[in-house]
C-alpha cells in the first residue's frame, strides 16, 4: 500500500502529446485513484517492474504447479509464413536489427508448462530497444513480436517496449496463462510503474503500438487475489483487437480485465472479457471502444474518469451493474462524458449507475447519452443517488434515446435529464438490414495464404530512407491490384519523389507502421497542392483496403497533401491504423536541430499542405483509428524536446457518406477538421489540438495562403481574443452526426496558463473560438458530448457565439452533452 500511495502521489497526467504537467488534471486523477482500492493491483509491482534483468536471467525462477499440455501445432498464417525483410532504416544498425520476432526463435516453448516470461521479454527487448523508464520514445526500434498457437505460462508481466506490436496467430489464438502465484500489474503491462513511483513512459506520449489475436487467461489465480489482464495507459495510434480476457466468475473476485488509469487514447475493438470484479476499470482523456463484449463480471465497465468516451456496439451480460460512472460521488464527479450507442445489455440488475443530479458538481460532469440500446431482463435502466431514474424491464425494451447534462438546441444551456427525439439515421450510414451504424474491423487476412501476398521489398523497393522507391512501389501496387494480390509493406522508410496512385482493387498492409516518406519532388509550392498518396482518381470506383502504415514528409514539402481519397468506395473499403506523422522523427529532417521552438517561421519547416483530403468523389470512405499528426515534439530526441513545424490543413471532408471512428487531427495551422458541402457523415470520438505556437503567428498570419477553391476559412470575423486554428468547421453541410468530440487548445505560444482549469483560476482564453458552424445550407447537425478546452466560445454560428465555456464547466474541459443545429 505504501508503494501505491507513492505511485499515485507521483502520477503525471499531462495534456495530449506534450511533456507538460497540467496540475488541475493531475489533481483530479490523483484524487480519484487515491480514493479507490487499487493498491491490491499494484502493491507487488515495484519489485516486478524494476528487476527485469533478473526475470530475463531465469526462465524457471518460479515453481509451477500446472498440468502439462500437449504441444499445439501452429496453423498457416501469412504473417508468420511470409519471408520477413523489415529494415529499421534509421536504426544505428539497420542490417542487424530484427523487426519481426517469432517468440519460438527466442527459446519460448509455449508448451503450457514452462515459465515463458523471461524468454518472451527477451524477445521483446532484444536489439537495444526503447525500454520503460530509460527511454521516452523512439521510432527507430519497431518490432512485431509474434506468438504461434500454444499456451504461454507467465509469472510476471510481459512488457511491450515502445513501438511494439504483440500479435498472435489469427487462425488459432495463443493463450497467455498466468501462474497461480502471478505478481505484477497485468499479464501484459503496457506502462509499468518504476521504483520512482512514476510510470515508465508518460502515458499521453505512448504511441504506435498494438496487441491483437491473444487470449489472456487469469483463471489459475485465485479469484479473491487482485489481478489484471492488461494494463493499458495509452495515447494515439494504439489499439487492442481480437483479444480475449478470461477470469473466474466469482462474487468475491478482485480481478479486472482491462485497467487504464490515464493517457490520451485511443481505440480498441473486438475485445471479449469474462468474469472478474471489473470487465474494464478505465480512465483516459478520450477513447473509442467498439465491439467490447463483457460477461459474468460483477461490474461490466467501471469508468474511473474521463473527458469523453464513446462506446459503440458493446454487449454486456450477466453482471450486477453493466456500467458504473459514480466515481467521486455527486459532489465531485470525475467522469466527464459518456456516449453509449448501438449496444445490448442482458441479464444485469442495473444498466447505468450515475451520481449526476441537477445540482451535482462539476456542473456538466456525468454527461451521458444513450442511443439505440437494447435491454433484455434489466430491471433498472438508469440508477441514481435516490434510486431508479429510468425503469428497465424484465422482458425486452430499447432505449431509443436518453441523456443528461447540458442541452443546446442550438441556444442554451438547459440542464436536462430524460428522453429526446433521436437522430434520424440515414440508411446509407447503416449496416445492411439493421438500425445500427455500419462498422468494419481492420482486416487481418487470416484466410489468405502467403501466396496471396507480394512483398514490397521483394518487388524492388529498398525502404532504406534514401533510395527513391517511387517506381518500384507504383509498379508493385498496380500489378497486385490487377492480379488480386495483397501488397505487404515490409517495415521500412520508403522515400518517394512523386505521387503513389492506389487503384481500385488494392489491398495494402504494413508491418508495424511502415513509412512512406515524400521528399522533394512536386511538393515545393505551398500554393500548388499535390498528393503523396492518391487513393483512386476522380471517376474511379471499387474497393481499397489499407492498414498499418504511416505517411510522412522529409524536410520542406509545403505543397504535399499526404493522403487524397478520391475513390467512390464500395462497401468494405477503408483505412485502418493509417496515420500521418509530419516531422519529429529521425530521417524527417524536421527535428529539434532543424525546427526549434522560438525560431522565426522558416520555409524549411513548412512540411505539408494538408494531412488528408476526402474529395467530393470519395464517397463511402471508412476511416478508423487514424491519427493525423503534425509533431509537437521530437520522438527521437532523448528529452522529447518540442519542435515548431508548420502544416496547412488537417482533414478536409467533401464527400458524402463517410465514417470517421476514433480519429484525431492535431497541430495544423488553418484547421483540424473541415466538413464542407457534404452530407451523411458519422464520426466519434473525434479529437483535436491547436498548434502550440499559435498565436505567434495567429491563424490570419500563419504561413499558408488561403485557397477559396477548397473553402479555406479566412477568419475575417474571428471573435475578440486570440484568433487561432479551428478544431472543427462545418460549412454548408447537412446530416452530420458526431458522437463525442474533444477540441483542445492548451497553449498560448507554448505557455499553458491560458488552459488552466477554473478551479485553478483559469479563464479558458487560449483562443476565442474552436468550433464553427457556417453557411445558410447547413442543417441537421448533431453533436453529443462536445468538450472543449482553452476556448472562450465552445460553438460559433456565422460569427455569433452560441455557447460560453463558463456555462459548461466539467472535470477539466467544458462540456455540452447534447447540441443540435437546425435539427429536423
JOGI-V646251 format. One line per field, one symbol per residue. phi: phi as a letter, one per 20 degrees, with the letter a starting at -180 (. if undefined). psi: psi as a letter, one per 20 degrees, with the letter a starting at -180 (. if undefined). burial: + if it has 24 or more other ideal C-beta (glycine too) atoms within 12 Angstrom, else -. A space follows every 50 residues. Layout:
phi->???
psi->???
burial->???
This chain:
phi->.ffffffffegcdefgmbecedgffgffffffffeeeeffedgeegffed cffffffcfcfdfdccffdffdfefgbgffeffecgcegdffcffefdee cefffdnefmdncffegfffffffegnmeeefncbfaaddcfbddedfgq cdecdbfedffgmddeceffeaffdedfffdgcpeogddfaffdffneff cfffcedlbbcbmcddddfffggeefbcfcecfbcflcadblddcdcfeb fdfcdcfcccdapceqbbblddccmnfcfbcbbagbacccledcblefdf cdefaaeabddcmeccbldfdfbdcdfnmfebfdefbbdcclccccmdfc fddcdfbfdfcfgdfmfbcdbldedclcfcfcdcfdofecfdaedcbcef ababpddcceeredfbbqebfegeffgfedfgmcddffcbfgfdlfeeff feddffffeofemencffegffffffffffffdmededeggrddfccbfe edegnfcccedlmgdddfbmlededfdcfcfeddemdgofbpdccbblbc dcccmfbfdeefccddffefgofrccldcdcdnmbfnflcdgfecffnff gcffdedafafbceffeefnfccclcddcefdbefdegdlffcdcdcfce dddceemcdcdmdcccmefeaedcdclbbmccbrfdcccfgfffeceeff dfedffcffdlffdmfcgfgofedfffbcdclccldcddobcddcecclm degfdgfgfdnfclcfbebbccdcofeebldccelecccmdfdebcclnd fdbdgfecfcfbfdcdfbccclfa
psi->hggghggghiponrrpkqmppohhghgggggghhiqlihhhihjigghij lhhgghinikhppqmqppqqqpqorpphhghqppkqonhjqimhhippgp ophhikkogkjjhqojgghghhhgiqjlroqpiiphrqijlqqpoporqa popqirqpoorplppoproiinpqpopqrhkpqrmphpoimqqrhiiqqh qohijnrmqqpqlqpoojihpphippqpgpolprbrlqqpplpppprpoq ijqkqpgpopiaamarqqqlpppqargpgpoqprgqqppplpppqkrgpf poogrrgqppppkqopqlqgpgopljphrhilqipfqppoqlrpppkqgp fpoqjprijrqrhjqjppppplpppolnhogppahjbpgoqcqicqrpog pqrqbpppliqaqppqparrprpopphhiqqpjrjqqpqpqppikhiprh iiqophhhjiqgkjihqojggggggggggghhjkrpponqproopqjrpp porqiqppprollqppoppccjkioijnqpqgponqrpiqqbppppqlrp prrobolijpogpooipnpqpiqapplpqpoorkqpiiklaghhmqqiqq pphijoiqgqgpoorhilqjpooplppnpppirohjphjlqqqoqoqgqe ppoiqqmppnplqqppkqhgrfppoplarmppqqpqprpqphhqknrahh jrjpqqohhklqqikikqqqapnrpqhpppplqqlpoomppoopohqnlj pjhijqqhijjqjlkhrhqioppqqhjprlppoqmopqpjpgphppolip phpqhiilpahgappohopqolq.
burial->--++--++-+++++++++++-+++++++++++++-+-+++++++++-+++ ++--++--+--+-+-+-----+-+--++++++-++++++++--+--++++ ++++-+++++++-++++++++++++++-+++++-++++++++++++++++ ++++++++++++++++++++++++++++++++++++++++++++--++++ +++++++++++++++++++++-+-+++++++++++++++++++++++++- --++++++++++++++++++++++++++++++++++++++++++++++++ ++++++++++++++++++++++++++++-+--++++++++++++++++++ ++++++---+-+++++++++++++++++++++++----++-+----++++ ++++++++++-++++++--+-++-++--++-----+++++++++++-+-- -++++++-+-+++++-++++-+++-+++-++---++++++++++++++++ +++++++++++++++++++-+-++-+--++++++++---+-+++++++++ +++++++++++++++++++-+-++++++++++++++++++++-++++--- +--++++++++++++++++++++++++++++++++++--+++++++++++ +++++++++++++++++++++++++++++++++++++++++++++--+++ -++++++--++++-+--++-+++++++++++-++++++++++++++++++ -+-+++++---+-++++++++++++--+-+++++++++++++++++++-- +++++-+++++++++++++++-+-
